[in-house]
Structures are given as C-alpha cells and as structure tokens.
Amino acid sequence: MTEQLNAQWRLAATPKGGLPSTEDFLWVTNELPEPEDNQMLTQTLYLSLDPYQWGRRRSGVELPGEVCHGRTVSRVVKSRISGYAEGDYLFNTNGWQQYGLSGEGVGIFGYMHPRKLDPATAPISTAIGVLGMLGLTAYSGLMVQCQPQAGETVVVSAASGGVGQVAVQLARLAGCRVVGIAGAQHKVDYLQALGVDSVVSHLDPDFSEQLKTACPDGCDVYFENVGGKVFDAVLPLLNKNARITLCGVVSQYGNTDGKDPRAVWQAVGEPTFQRQQVTVHDLFVGNFVDQYQDVFLQEMAEYVRSGEVKYKEDLRQGLDCAPRAFYDMLTGDNFGKTLLAVGDDPTR
C-alpha cells in the first residue's frame, strides 16, 4: 500500500454551547492504522450524521480527543478476518474519519455490529439510511411499539427527515390516515408526493389550527422527532389510549438551560397523558436490533425494490464539511437523510 494519511475529525472539548461550532471539532491527520489478527482496515465511503451524535458529545459520552462517532458504509482495504476480503462493502462505525479498523478489540457501540453489504440488493448508502439503523428506528417505533391499526390517524413530526420519511410510508402501508409535519415548502411538496394524506408546515402562523383541521378524528399515534411548539400543537389532539413513540426532540438539542430535554417534554405532556391514558414509548433502536433487524431488512429491501417505500438523501461532499453539515442537520437546513460522501463509491 502506498503511503497515505488518515484524516479525522476529533472532539476538541466537551461542547459548552447549545449548537455545534467549529471550535468543538479538531481536524487531525495521521498514518493509516495497521490491522492485527481478526481485524480489517476499511475506507469510509459514506458517513451518517444524526441528531443523537450531538447528545453523546454534550453529555460527555464522547470524550475530548476521541474520533467523532458515526455510522458508516466502508470498503475493505486490508483484511485479517476470515470471511472478509479486500473490496468487500460493509456497514460499520468508522466515525468521522477516512479510514478505520473493524474487528476484534474495536468498539461497536454496543449494537452496531458490522455486516457485509450486497450492492445488488440496494445502493450501499442505504445501509446508513432506509436499510439501516435509521429505517429500523422508524420501524421499531411505529410498527413494534405503537402498532398502528388500519383507519387510525398517525401524526409524524420532522416527517421529511431520515426517520420521518420512513415512518410516514410505513403508516400509509398499514392503512392509516397519515399526517406529516414539516417546515419549508419543498419538504411539504415532497411528503405530498409520497402520498401522505395531509401535510402541515410548522412555519405557518396558524400551524396549530391547520394541524387540528388535518386531524378531524384526533391523533391515535404520534411519532415524535421534534418537541417544542410542534408537540404543544399535537397534545390537544391525542385521543384516548393514543400511543407515542419518543424518538427525539431535536428542537431542544440546542438548549442551554441544563435541563434534560426528554424530562421537560415528559413534564409538559404528563397531564394530557394521564387524562387520555396515553402510552409513551421511549425509543432506543439498540433495544430492537437483535430481535427485529433481520426481519426488518428483509421487509424493507422488498419495499424499496418495489417502490412502495421511497427515500431521499441529503448527500454532502467531503469529510472536511462534516461540522457544517452536522450543524445544518440539527437546525433543519437539510432535506432527507443527511450523509457525507467521504470516499468514491465504485458501485454508484
């Protein structure tokens, strides 16, 4: 192998501010690591940017000096693991760097087990999107936790985002009336093109009234990605025995009051939850990998092949733009599943 350097983004310090800034990240280059027995060196092709990564950094789970965590699609450069060969494609967690090690002794963050990818099944970038943890998140929250029934009304916030766009389509396939909440007009238009029954923009001054009109029979299932004023508008619409899956509260991730956004969310909703006997499910995708990932991947691959589920990627170019793209994703200045093209994809 010719001499190469590995570029990385490391966490510079535990962030003090509400939203990411360039001072939170440190650009580092060093020599490529050499795989030991039962390890392999992989080149990052795609990097997933997700809101939960900011929570890891602000809470101190991710330590200063560490390579910033992130799910990736990679190509094997050198393998010392049986069953993996040079040129194989896989899902792994290289993080915010051009090259990384996978295998024995390399952390997988508890449940993000490396798996080989077949480019003939679907574009390999989908392994960190609709055919990955992101899609499994939508499936687990909606289908497993909330179990929507045909004819019920399902409301999804951040409905054009990576998780939301999968959730609305699964709800439609389940025979539900689907109401999507988005922001800018092009996101509203996209959801309408997906066949969502009604789409409301949270940017409109009369958002709450529009949402009420879109839910004439109330809300039976709510897929929560946002919190804040969006949640405030959904609360009065919750029917008796409604179900909520709490995926995230992205509107609160920049708060600087030191309070736990999920705890604040729970406190705001508790009177309504008790009165309406609402069941709230806290959603952590890692709890569903062992039991549901295989069946999900099989079902979703068929949905994608048949065109019953479509997906939109917000693909940014180059590892160097990771901090900016990460900020854009957290503030809603993205469209679809946010990912970076870090290396050239020979299959694209």
N, C-alpha and C positions, 0 to 999 in steps of 0.2 A: 504494500500500500504506500502510495506517495505520501510525503509528509503533509499533514493537514492540521488545521487548528479547529477547535470546537468552540463556537460562540454560544454564550449562555446569558440569560437574564437571571440574576440572583436578587433575593430580597435584601435591600440595603439596610433597612431597620424596620422594626415593628411600626406600622403606619400610625401616625397621630391624627391625621386629618380625616375628614369624612369620606372623601373620594380620592382615588389614586392620583398621584402626581409623579413627575419624572424622578423626584428625589427618593421615591420609595424603592426604586429599582437600580441595579448596578449591572452594567454590561461588562462581561469578562470573556477573555479568550484564553484557552489553554490547550495542551496536547490532547489528542484523542485517547480515551481510556483503552486499555487492552483487556479483552475478555479472558477470564480464568476458566477453569473447568466448569461445565454446566452453566456457562454464561454466553451471551452473544452481544455483539456490538451492532446497534441499529441506527440508521439515519432517519431523522424525523422528516416526514413529508407533510403532515398536517398536524396542527396544534389546536385543540379546543379551548376556547375562552368561555368561562362560565361564571355566573354571579357567586357561587359558593366559594370560589377561589379567594375572593376578597374577604369573606368571613374567616377563612383559615388564616389569612395574613393579619387581619386586625385583632384576632383573638389570641395570637401567639402560637397557634398550632404549627404554623410555618415559621421557622426561626431565621433571624438575620444571617446572611451568608449562605443559606441553602438555595439551590436551584429552584426557581418558582415552579410549583406543582402544576401539572396539566395533563389531561388525557391526550394521546397522540395516535396517529397512524404512521407506521415506520416500515422501512425496508431493511432486511438483514444484510449487513456488510461483512461480518465475520462471525461464524457460529462455532461454538464448542459445546452445543447442546444437541443431543440426539433428537431427530425429528424436525429440526430447523436447519435450513441451508441458505447459503448466500442467494439473495434475490427474492426470498420469501417476504410476503407482506403480513404485517400483524398489527393488532391493536395492543398498545402498551401505554406506559405512563413515563415517557422520557421527560416531560415537563418542557419548560421554556428554554430549550437548547437544541442545537443542530444534531448532536449525536448523544446516545446514551446506552447504558448497559441494561440488559434484562436477564433474569435467571436467578440462580441460587445466590442468596445474600443481598439481593436488590429489592428494596421495598416496593410493594404493590398497593399500598394504602388500604390494606385490609380486604378488599373485594374486587379490585380492578385487575383481574387475572389476565395475563397476555393470552391472546388467541390468534390463530392463523386466519388470514382473510383470503377469500377467493374472489378475484376481480371479475370473474364471470357471473357471480351472483348479483353484485351491485357495485356501483362505484365505491372505491375503498374509502373515500372521505366519509361515507355514510356510517362508518363504524364509530365515529365520534358524534354522530347526529341521529338520524331517524332509526338507524340499525345499530344503535349503541346504547350507552347509559342514558342518554337524553331521551331516546324513544322509550326505553324501559321505564324511565321516570314517569312519563305520561301514561303508559300502560298500567303501571303499578298503582298510581294514584287514582286514576279514573276507573279502570276495569276491576282491579283487585280490591281496592279499599272502598270505593263508592258504589260499585256495582249498579250502574245506571240501567233503568228499565225503559223499554220502548214507550214513547209518549211522554216521558218526563222532560223537564226543561233543565238543560245543563248550561251553566254560565262559566266561561273561561276568561280570566284576565291575562294580559300580555299574550293575546291569542295568536299574534303573528310571529311570536318568538319561537325559539327552537323547540321548547317543550309544548307551548301552547298550540302551535300549528298541528302537532301530532294529536294532542288531546281533543281538539275540535273535530278532527276527522274520525277518530275512534268513536266519539259520541254520536256522530252522524251515522256511522256504520251500525251502531247499537240501536238505531231507530229513534233517537231522541230529537227534541227541538233544541237546536244549538244556538246560543247567543255568545258572540265573541266581543271582547272589549279590546280595543287597540288605540293607537294615537293618530299619527299622520294619515292623510287621505290615501296615500298609496298602500298603506298597510290595511286600511279598511277595504279598499278595492281588491286586494289580494285575497282576503278572507271571503269576500263575496264570491270571488271566482272559484274558491274551494267548495262552495255550496253551503256555507254557513247560513242559517236561516235569517239571522238578524245580526248586524254589526253596529256597535256604538263606539264613538270616539270619546275617550275621557278628556279630550282637549276642548270639547264643545261646552259653552257656558251652561247649557241646560242638560248636561250629561246625566244627572240623576233622573230627571223626568224622562229622557229618552230611554234609559235603561228600564225604567218602570213600564213604559209603553211596550218595549221589546219582550217583556216577561208578563203577559196578561194573566198567566196562571201561576205566577210566582216562580221561585227557583227551588228545584229539588236537589241539584248537585252543583257545587261551586268548586272550581279548580283555581286555587289561589296562588298567584305568582307575584302580586304587586303590593297589596296592603294599602294603607293611606286612604285617600279620598275614594278610591275605587272600592275598597272594602266597605267604607261607610255607605256607599250607594247600594251595595248588594245586601247589606244587613236587613233592611226592612222588607226585602223580597223573599227571604228564606221561609219556606213552607214548614209545616210540622214534619218532624222526622227527616229534615233535609240532611245531606251529608256534605262535608267539606274535606278536601284534601289540601293540607297546608304545605305547598311545595316551597314557596319563598315569599319574601316581602321586599322586593328589590327597591321599592320607593323609599324604604327606610334604611338601606345599607350605608347611606352617607351620613346618617345621624351622628351628632357629636355630643348627645346628652348622656352617654354612658349607659343607657338602658338597653336591655335585651329586646330587639325588635319583635321577636316572636311572643315574648311575655307581654309586651304592650298590646300587640294585636289580640292576644287571648283576652286580656282585661277589657278591651273595648267591646269585644263581641260577647262576653260571658252573659250579660243579662238576656240578650236575644237567644243565645244558645240554650239557656235554661228554660226560657218561656216556650220556645219552639221545639224543645227536645232535639236539638241539632247534634249530630255526631261529628266530631272533629278528629280527623286522622292526621297525625304528624308524619310527613313523608320523607323518608330517607331511603334512597334507592338501594343502598347496600344491603338492606334487610330483605330484598327481593331477588338478588342475583342467583343464589343457589337454587331456589325453588322455581323461579319463573323465567330466567334469562333464555334458556334453550327453547321453550315453547314460544316465548315472545319473538325471538329471532326468526323462528320458522314461520310464524303467522305474519309478521311484519314484512319479511322478504317477499312473501307472496302478494301482500297488499301493494308493495312498491312495484313489483314486476307487472301486476295487472293494471296499475294506475289508479287503484282505489284510494291509495294514500300518496299524496304528492308532498314534496318538501322543497324548501327554499334555503339556500346557503348564502350567508354574507361572508364572502371569501376575500380576505385581505392578503396582500402580497408581502412576504418577507418577515423574518423574525424580528428585525430591527423596529418594526412598527407595533410590536406587541403591547407596550404600555398604552399607546394612544388608542388602539383598537379595544383594549380592555376597558378603558375609560368610556369610550363610545357605547360599548355594550351595556355598561352599568347605568348610563344616563339615557338609554333608549335611542341613541343615534345609530342604530343598526337595523337590519331588516332580514329576519330569519335567523338561522343558526350561525353564530359568529365563529369563524375559524380562520387560521392563518395557513397559507401555503408557505412552508418553510423550506422544502426541497422540491425538486422537479418530480412530478408523478408520471412515470412512464406509461401508466395504464390510462391516463386521461385522454 
